Amino acid sequence: MEEAKKAKAVIFDWSGVIKDALTTQLWVVNKMFAHFGVSAISLEELKDNWEQPYMLFFNKYLPELTIEEEQRLYRQIMGEADCPKSSPFPGIVDFIKGLKDQGYFLAVISSDWPETIFPEVTNYGLDNVFDEVSVGVHDKREGVCELVEKYSLDPTNTFLVGDSGHEVDAAKKANITSVAVTWGYDTEAKLESTHPDFIVHTIDELRSAII
């Protein structure tokens, strides 16, 4: 515990930060909407209307949808053979491995499910890189605080890297530094409205913010 507290720490969101999931997410969302008779949306509309915790987004279109039904259907559609496969954003894997080599404490906190995220960790060559991978987290505001407490992380040396205002809020609640990337789900304007400590557009800017 004491060793983790001395080290710098970075907690990453997965989809939208490490994994380029937008194409897959749009496909899954529109398949879900079709199931309920809701018109398909564009990628632009997805980014404009995306919110987390993710039920805030789905309930805009399907007010009566429960989280249990959403999770059941989402997992079912994700498992379909023609579901588009996601890949890591260019440069992010090497960046994370570089942090590991420098002794950073590294964690992932994600709403993704174990049956998708753990094979992706392996496929991206990130096995044994993260000290903690927390999955199936609907509300990251509690989850991030729990990670900081569990590993006695030093808030002044801990960063949360996300792609939405929800991660910015989670970082603020845990009193750690928020880094918002512009290559994920939220538009830059939406990110700016939540006042993160850093907004970054490239891996080089991400490196500068953290290192």
DRENRO-797264 format. One record per residue: residue in one letter; x, y, z of N, C-alpha, C, O in turn. Coordinates in pm, whole numbers. Layout:
N
a:X:Y:Z:X:Y:Z:X:Y:Z:X:Y:Z .
...
This chain:
211
m:82:-120:0:0:0:0:86:126:0:59:222:-73 .
e:191:124:84:276:242:95:348:269:-36:368:384:-74 .
e:388:161:-106:457:178:-234:367:246:-335:413:334:-409 .
a:238:208:-341:144:270:-434:126:418:-400:112:501:-490 .
k:124:448:-272:100:586:-233:212:679:-279:186:795:-312 .
k:336:630:-283:449:711:-323:454:732:-474:508:832:-521 .
a:399:640:-549:409:645:-694:302:735:-753:196:756:-693 .
k:330:787:-870:225:851:-947:129:744:-996:168:630:-1021 .
a:3:782:-1009:-99:685:-1048:-186:743:-1158:-217:862:-1159 .
v:-224:657:-1252:-315:697:-1359:-427:595:-1368:-404:475:-1382 .
i:-549:644:-1358:-669:561:-1374:-729:596:-1510:-761:712:-1537 .
f:-745:496:-1594:-797:516:-1729:-940:465:-1742:-973:358:-1691 .
d:-1023:542:-1809:-1144:485:-1867:-1099:396:-1983:-988:415:-2034 .
w:-1181:301:-2024:-1141:209:-2131:-1198:253:-2265:-1124:299:-2352 .
s:-1329:240:-2283:-1390:275:-2411:-1391:426:-2431:-1440:500:-2347 .
g:-1336:470:-2544:-1329:612:-2573:-1198:675:-2532:-1170:789:-2570 .
v:-1118:602:-2455:-986:652:-2415:-877:558:-2467:-787:600:-2540 .
i:-886:431:-2430:-792:331:-2479:-849:262:-2603:-780:245:-2703 .
k:-975:223:-2594:-1041:153:-2705:-1122:250:-2790:-1202:328:-2737 .
d:-1101:245:-2920:-1182:323:-3014:-1313:248:-3034:-1324:160:-3119 .
a:-1412:285:-2954:-1536:208:-2947:-1654:276:-3015:-1765:222:-3011 .
l:-1634:391:-3076:-1748:468:-3125:-1826:395:-3234:-1949:393:-3231 .
t:-1756:335:-3329:-1825:263:-3437:-1906:147:-3380:-2022:126:-3418 .
t:-1844:72:-3290:-1914:-40:-3226:-2032:8:-3144:-2140:-49:-3150 .
q:-2010:114:-3066:-2117:164:-2980:-2236:212:-3061:-2351:183:-3026 .
l:-2211:284:-3169:-2320:332:-3252:-2399:216:-3311:-2521:219:-3317 .
w:-2328:112:-3353:-2392:-7:-3411:-2481:-75:-3306:-2595:-111:-3334 .
v:-2428:-91:-3185:-2503:-157:-3079:-2624:-73:-3038:-2734:-126:-3021 .
v:-2603:58:-3021:-2712:147:-2981:-2825:140:-3084:-2942:129:-3047 .
n:-2792:147:-3211:-2896:145:-3313:-2965:10:-3323:-3084:4:-3355 .
k:-2894:-98:-3295:-2959:-230:-3289:-3057:-233:-3171:-3166:-289:-3182 .
m:-3018:-175:-3059:-3107:-170:-2943:-3229:-84:-2974:-3342:-121:-2942 .
f:-3205:31:-3037:-3316:119:-3070:-3413:49:-3166:-3534:61:-3151 .
a:-3359:-23:-3265:-3445:-95:-3360:-3532:-198:-3287:-3648:-220:-3322 .
h:-3474:-261:-3186:-3548:-360:-3107:-3672:-298:-3043:-3775:-364:-3028 .
f:-3660:-171:-3004:-3771:-102:-2938:-3848:-11:-3033:-3937:62:-2988 .
g:-3817:-12:-3162:-3888:70:-3258:-3848:215:-3257:-3926:301:-3299 .
v:-3726:246:-3210:-3675:382:-3207:-3588:405:-3330:-3512:317:-3369 .
s:-3599:522:-3392:-3523:553:-3513:-3373:553:-3484:-3329:590:-3375 .
a:-3296:512:-3584:-3151:511:-3573:-3098:654:-3560:-3159:748:-3608 .
i:-2983:667:-3494:-2920:797:-3478:-2784:796:-3548:-2730:690:-3579 .
s:-2731:915:-3572:-2600:930:-3635:-2491:933:-3528:-2519:946:-3409 .
l:-2367:922:-3573:-2255:934:-3480:-2253:1071:-3415:-2224:1083:-3296 .
e:-2284:1174:-3492:-2288:1309:-3436:-2392:1320:-3326:-2367:1381:-3222 .
e:-2510:1261:-3348:-2614:1266:-3244:-2573:1186:-3121:-2601:1225:-3008 .
l:-2505:1073:-3144:-2457:994:-3030:-2363:1077:-2944:-2377:1079:-2822 .
k:-2267:1146:-3007:-2171:1226:-2932:-2238:1345:-2864:-2204:1382:-2752 .
d:-2334:1406:-2934:-2402:1522:-2876:-2486:1485:-2754:-2499:1563:-2660 .
n:-2543:1364:-2757:-2639:1326:-2654:-2585:1227:-2552:-2654:1192:-2456 .
w:-2462:1180:-2572:-2408:1080:-2481:-2394:1137:-2340:-2348:1250:-2321 .
e:-2433:1057:-2242:-2417:1094:-2102:-2381:970:-2023:-2412:857:-2062 .
q:-2313:993:-1913:-2286:886:-1818:-2321:935:-1678:-2311:1054:-1649 .
p:-2365:842:-1591:-2386:701:-1615:-2476:677:-1737:-2569:753:-1763 .
y:-2447:569:-1810:-2502:551:-1944:-2654:540:-1950:-2713:561:-2056 .
m:-2719:508:-1837:-2865:502:-1840:-2926:640:-1861:-3041:650:-1906 .
l:-2852:746:-1830:-2901:881:-1859:-2918:899:-2009:-3012:965:-2054 .
f:-2827:840:-2087:-2838:846:-2232:-2956:763:-2281:-3042:813:-2354 .
f:-2962:637:-2243:-3066:549:-2295:-3206:596:-2254:-3301:581:-2331 .
n:-3218:651:-2136:-3351:694:-2092:-3399:821:-2161:-3517:855:-2150 .
k:-3311:891:-2232:-3357:1002:-2316:-3447:950:-2427:-3546:1014:-2464 .
y:-3413:834:-2479:-3487:775:-2591:-3588:671:-2545:-3692:652:-2607 .
l:-3557:605:-2434:-3641:498:-2382:-3661:519:-2232:-3595:455:-2150 .
p:-3753:610:-2196:-3769:648:-2054:-3803:532:-1962:-3772:536:-1843 .
e:-3867:429:-2015:-3909:318:-1930:-3806:206:-1924:-3825:108:-1851 .
l:-3698:218:-1998:-3597:112:-2001:-3526:103:-1866:-3482:204:-1812 .
t:-3516:-18:-1813:-3446:-39:-1687:-3301:-77:-1714:-3267:-122:-1823 .
i:-3216:-58:-1615:-3076:-94:-1633:-3060:-245:-1653:-2969:-288:-1725 .
e:-3146:-324:-1592:-3138:-469:-1608:-3168:-510:-1752:-3098:-595:-1808 .
e:-3271:-450:-1812:-3305:-481:-1950:-3199:-427:-2045:-3165:-493:-2143 .
e:-3147:-308:-2016:-3042:-252:-2101:-2920:-342:-2101:-2863:-371:-2207 .
q:-2879:-387:-1984:-2759:-470:-1974:-2780:-604:-2043:-2689:-654:-2109 .
r:-2897:-662:-2028:-2924:-791:-2093:-2918:-778:-2244:-2852:-859:-2311 .
l:-2986:-677:-2298:-2991:-660:-2442:-2856:-617:-2498:-2815:-662:-2606 .
y:-2787:-529:-2426:-2656:-481:-2471:-2559:-598:-2484:-2489:-609:-2585 .
r:-2555:-683:-2384:-2465:-798:-2388:-2503:-893:-2501:-2416:-950:-2568 .
q:-2632:-910:-2521:-2677:-999:-2628:-2631:-948:-2764:-2580:-1025:-2846 .
i:-2649:-820:-2789:-2612:-762:-2919:-2461:-759:-2936:-2411:-784:-3046 .
m:-2388:-727:-2829:-2242:-727:-2837:-2188:-865:-2875:-2081:-876:-2934 .
g:-2262:-969:-2841:-2218:-1105:-2869:-2252:-1154:-3009:-2211:-1263:-3047 .
e:-2326:-1075:-3086:-2361:-1116:-3221:-2238:-1119:-3311:-2146:-1038:-3297 .
a:-2239:-1215:-3404:-2121:-1239:-3487:-2082:-1120:-3573:-1964:-1100:-3601 .
d:-2181:-1041:-3616:-2150:-929:-3705:-2126:-798:-3632:-2117:-692:-3695 .
c:-2115:-802:-3498:-2085:-681:-3423:-1945:-633:-3458:-1850:-710:-3449 .
p:-1929:-506:-3498:-1796:-456:-3535:-1697:-468:-3419:-1732:-446:-3303 .
k:-1574:-503:-3452:-1470:-516:-3351:-1399:-382:-3331:-1380:-306:-3425 .
s:-1362:-356:-3207:-1293:-233:-3174:-1142:-255:-3169:-1095:-368:-3160 .
s:-1068:-147:-3175:-923:-153:-3169:-873:-37:-3084:-947:58:-3060 .
p:-747:-44:-3037:-696:67:-2955:-668:190:-3039:-636:180:-3157 .
f:-681:307:-2977:-644:430:-3045:-495:429:-3074:-417:381:-2992 .
p:-452:481:-3188:-311:480:-3223:-225:548:-3116:-253:660:-3074 .
g:-121:478:-3074:-25:534:-2980:-56:513:-2834:33:529:-2750 .
i:-180:478:-2799:-218:472:-2657:-153:354:-2586:-116:365:-2470 .
v:-140:240:-2656:-81:122:-2591:65:147:-2555:108:116:-2444 .
d:141:202:-2649:282:231:-2620:295:333:-2508:385:324:-2425 .
f:204:430:-2505:206:530:-2398:185:465:-2262:256:495:-2167 .
i:87:377:-2253:58:310:-2126:175:221:-2084:212:219:-1966 .
k:232:149:-2178:348:65:-2145:465:150:-2096:540:109:-2008 .
g:480:268:-2154:585:359:-2110:564:404:-1966:660:414:-1890 .
l:439:431:-1929:409:468:-1790:443:352:-1696:497:373:-1588 .
k:410:231:-1739:440:113:-1657:591:102:-1635:636:75:-1524 .
d:668:122:-1741:814:113:-1731:870:219:-1635:975:200:-1574 .
q:798:331:-1622:843:438:-1533:793:420:-1390:818:505:-1304 .
g:723:312:-1364:683:281:-1228:550:338:-1185:520:340:-1065 .
y:469:384:-1279:338:436:-1243:245:324:-1197:252:211:-1247 .
f:160:355:-1101:47:268:-1066:-60:292:-1172:-99:407:-1196 .
l:-108:185:-1235:-203:199:-1345:-329:117:-1317:-323:3:-1272 .
a:-443:179:-1344:-571:110:-1324:-666:146:-1437:-649:247:-1505 .
v:-766:63:-1455:-876:88:-1548:-1006:84:-1470:-1026:-4:-1386 .
i:-1095:179:-1498:-1230:173:-1444:-1326:190:-1561:-1320:290:-1633 .
s:-1414:93:-1579:-1494:89:-1702:-1632:33:-1676:-1652:-49:-1586 .
s:-1727:78:-1756:-1861:19:-1753:-1869:-104:-1843:-1970:-173:-1845 .
d:-1762:-131:-1918:-1758:-249:-2004:-1764:-377:-1920:-1732:-376:-1801 .
w:-1804:-485:-1984:-1820:-612:-1914:-1695:-696:-1925:-1620:-682:-2021 .
p:-1669:-786:-1828:-1546:-865:-1827:-1529:-950:-1953:-1416:-971:-1998 .
e:-1639:-999:-2009:-1625:-1085:-2127:-1579:-1010:-2251:-1535:-1072:-2348 .
t:-1587:-876:-2249:-1534:-797:-2360:-1399:-735:-2326:-1307:-739:-2407 .
i:-1386:-679:-2208:-1267:-600:-2178:-1143:-687:-2156:-1035:-650:-2202 .
f:-1155:-800:-2089:-1035:-878:-2061:-974:-940:-2187:-851:-942:-2199 .
p:-1054:-992:-2281:-992:-1034:-2408:-927:-918:-2482:-825:-937:-2549 .
e:-986:-799:-2472:-926:-682:-2538:-793:-644:-2474:-698:-610:-2544 .
v:-786:-651:-2341:-659:-625:-2272:-551:-717:-2328:-439:-674:-2354 .
t:-585:-844:-2345:-489:-941:-2399:-456:-910:-2544:-339:-910:-2582 .
n:-558:-882:-2625:-535:-856:-2768:-453:-730:-2791:-380:-721:-2890 .
y:-464:-634:-2701:-389:-509:-2715:-247:-520:-2659:-170:-425:-2666 .
g:-214:-637:-2604:-81:-656:-2549:-61:-589:-2414:51:-548:-2381 .
l:-168:-578:-2336:-161:-508:-2208:-178:-600:-2087:-207:-553:-1977 .
d:-160:-730:-2107:-163:-821:-1993:-54:-784:-1893:57:-749:-1932 .
n:-86:-791:-1765:10:-765:-1657:63:-622:-1655:168:-596:-1597 .
v:-9:-531:-1719:30:-390:-1718:-47:-313:-1611:11:-228:-1543 .
f:-174:-343:-1595:-258:-271:-1500:-256:-337:-1363:-259:-459:-1351 .
d:-249:-254:-1259:-254:-304:-1123:-396:-339:-1082:-417:-419:-990 .
e:-494:-280:-1149:-636:-306:-1119:-716:-279:-1244:-695:-179:-1312 .
v:-810:-369:-1276:-906:-347:-1384:-1044:-366:-1323:-1085:-478:-1293 .
s:-1114:-256:-1305:-1247:-258:-1244:-1351:-245:-1355:-1353:-145:-1427 .
v:-1438:-344:-1369:-1532:-349:-1481:-1676:-349:-1434:-1705:-371:-1317 .
g:-1767:-323:-1529:-1909:-323:-1497:-1950:-211:-1404:-2047:-226:-1328 .
v:-1877:-98:-1408:-1903:14:-1317:-2000:111:-1383:-1964:176:-1482 .
h:-2119:123:-1331:-2218:212:-1390:-2191:358:-1353:-2196:446:-1440 .
d:-2163:383:-1227:-2136:519:-1180:-1992:525:-1129:-1961:470:-1023 .
k:-1905:592:-1205:-1762:594:-1172:-1730:689:-1058:-1618:686:-1005 .
r:-1822:773:-1019:-1793:866:-909:-1764:789:-781:-1676:829:-704 .
e:-1836:683:-757:-1808:600:-639:-1689:509:-665:-1605:490:-577 .
g:-1681:454:-785:-1575:359:-816:-1436:419:-808:-1343:353:-760 .
v:-1420:542:-854:-1288:606:-849:-1248:632:-704:-1133:610:-666 .
c:-1341:679:-625:-1311:702:-482:-1269:572:-415:-1178:572:-332 .
e:-1335:464:-450:-1301:335:-391:-1161:290:-431:-1088:233:-349 .
l:-1122:315:-557:-987:279:-601:-882:360:-526:-782:305:-480 .
v:-905:490:-514:-810:576:-443:-793:530:-299:-681:525:-247 .
e:-904:496:-235:-898:450:-96:-836:312:-85:-754:288:4 .
k:-873:221:-174:-825:82:-167:-673:76:-175:-609:-1:-102 .
y:-615:157:-264:-470:152:-285:-396:268:-219:-277:288:-245 .
s:-464:343:-135:-402:457:-65:-327:547:-162:-213:586:-135 .
l:-389:578:-273:-325:662:-373:-317:806:-325:-407:856:-258 .
d:-209:872:-361:-188:1011:-325:-268:1098:-422:-235:1103:-541 .
p:-372:1168:-377:-455:1248:-469:-376:1351:-548:-413:1383:-661 .
t:-268:1403:-491:-191:1505:-562:-108:1446:-675:-56:1520:-759 .
n:-94:1314:-678:-17:1246:-783:-101:1145:-859:-46:1052:-919 .
t:-232:1162:-858:-321:1066:-925:-403:1137:-1032:-461:1243:-1007 .
f:-409:1077:-1150:-480:1132:-1264:-591:1036:-1306:-574:914:-1301 .
l:-704:1092:-1348:-810:1013:-1411:-824:1060:-1555:-852:1176:-1580 .
v:-803:968:-1648:-811:999:-1790:-943:946:-1845:-966:825:-1846 .
g:-1030:1036:-1889:-1161:996:-1941:-1197:1075:-2064:-1123:1164:-2107 .
d:-1311:1042:-2120:-1356:1109:-2242:-1494:1171:-2225:-1559:1207:-2323 .
s:-1540:1184:-2100:-1672:1240:-2077:-1673:1324:-1950:-1584:1313:-1866 .
g:-1775:1407:-1938:-1792:1487:-1818:-1810:1402:-1694:-1778:1446:-1583 .
h:-1859:1281:-1711:-1878:1192:-1597:-1745:1160:-1530:-1735:1159:-1407 .
e:-1643:1133:-1611:-1511:1106:-1554:-1453:1232:-1488:-1385:1223:-1386 .
v:-1480:1347:-1547:-1435:1472:-1485:-1499:1487:-1347:-1432:1522:-1251 .
d:-1628:1462:-1339:-1699:1469:-1210:-1642:1367:-1110:-1628:1396:-991 .
a:-1610:1248:-1161:-1555:1144:-1074:-1420:1186:-1018:-1390:1164:-901 .
a:-1338:1248:-1102:-1207:1295:-1056:-1222:1404:-950:-1151:1405:-850 .
k:-1316:1495:-974:-1338:1603:-877:-1384:1546:-743:-1340:1593:-637 .
k:-1471:1447:-745:-1521:1389:-621:-1408:1323:-543:-1406:1326:-420 .
a:-1313:1262:-617:-1202:1194:-552:-1084:1287:-524:-983:1245:-468 .
n:-1098:1415:-563:-992:1515:-543:-863:1478:-615:-753:1499:-562 .
i:-877:1423:-736:-761:1391:-817:-767:1473:-946:-866:1540:-973 .
t:-661:1468:-1025:-651:1549:-1146:-729:1486:-1260:-713:1367:-1288 .
s:-812:1565:-1327:-891:1516:-1440:-824:1551:-1572:-782:1665:-1593 .
v:-814:1452:-1660:-760:1472:-1794:-866:1422:-1893:-897:1303:-1895 .
a:-920:1512:-1973:-1026:1477:-2068:-966:1468:-2209:-903:1563:-2256 .
v:-987:1356:-2275:-939:1338:-2413:-1053:1368:-2510:-1169:1341:-2482 .
t:-1017:1424:-2624:-1119:1467:-2720:-1150:1362:-2826:-1232:1387:-2915 .
w:-1085:1246:-2819:-1106:1145:-2925:-1212:1041:-2887:-1224:938:-2953 .
g:-1288:1068:-2780:-1387:971:-2736:-1530:1011:-2761:-1563:1064:-2867 .
y:-1616:986:-2662:-1760:1000:-2679:-1810:1144:-2675:-1898:1182:-2753 .
d:-1754:1226:-2586:-1806:1362:-2570:-1738:1459:-2666:-1620:1444:-2697 .
t:-1813:1558:-2711:-1754:1665:-2792:-1665:1752:-2704:-1677:1752:-2581 .
e:-1575:1825:-2768:-1486:1912:-2692:-1566:2019:-2617:-1530:2055:-2504 .
a:-1671:2070:-2678:-1752:2171:-2611:-1814:2116:-2483:-1817:2185:-2381 .
k:-1862:1993:-2487:-1920:1932:-2367:-1813:1912:-2260:-1838:1934:-2142 .
l:-1695:1870:-2302:-1586:1852:-2207:-1549:1984:-2141:-1529:1991:-2020 .
e:-1539:2089:-2222:-1502:2220:-2169:-1601:2268:-2064:-1563:2334:-1967 .
s:-1729:2236:-2082:-1832:2283:-1990:-1819:2221:-1851:-1874:2273:-1754 .
t:-1744:2109:-1842:-1727:2043:-1712:-1597:2086:-1643:-1571:2045:-1530 .
h:-1516:2167:-1709:-1395:2226:-1652:-1296:2124:-1599:-1262:2125:-1480 .
p:-1248:2034:-1686:-1142:1942:-1642:-1011:2017:-1620:-996:2130:-1667 .
d:-918:1955:-1550:-787:2017:-1529:-710:2028:-1660:-638:2125:-1682 .
f:-725:1928:-1746:-660:1928:-1877:-757:1876:-1982:-835:1784:-1957 .
i:-753:1937:-2100:-817:1881:-2219:-706:1852:-2319:-627:1941:-2352 .
v:-699:1729:-2367:-591:1691:-2457:-647:1636:-2588:-752:1572:-2591 .
h:-573:1664:-2696:-617:1626:-2831:-532:1516:-2892:-572:1452:-2989 .
t:-413:1494:-2836:-319:1397:-2891:-250:1322:-2778:-258:1361:-2662 .
i:-183:1213:-2814:-106:1138:-2715:6:1223:-2659:36:1215:-2540 .
d:68:1304:-2742:175:1392:-2693:123:1489:-2588:191:1514:-2488 .
e:3:1543:-2609:-56:1633:-2509:-92:1556:-2382:-79:1609:-2271 .
l:-136:1434:-2398:-166:1349:-2281:-38:1323:-2202:-38:1329:-2079 .
r:68:1293:-2272:197:1271:-2207:241:1395:-2129:287:1385:-2016 .
s:227:1510:-2191:268:1634:-2124:185:1663:-2000:237:1713:-1900 .
a:55:1632:-2006:-33:1656:-1892:3:1569:-1773:-5:1613:-1659 .
i:42:1446:-1800:65:1349:-1692:210:1350:-1645:238:1341:-1526 .
i:303:1361:-1740:445:1348:-1705:510:1483:-1685:629:1491:-1655 .
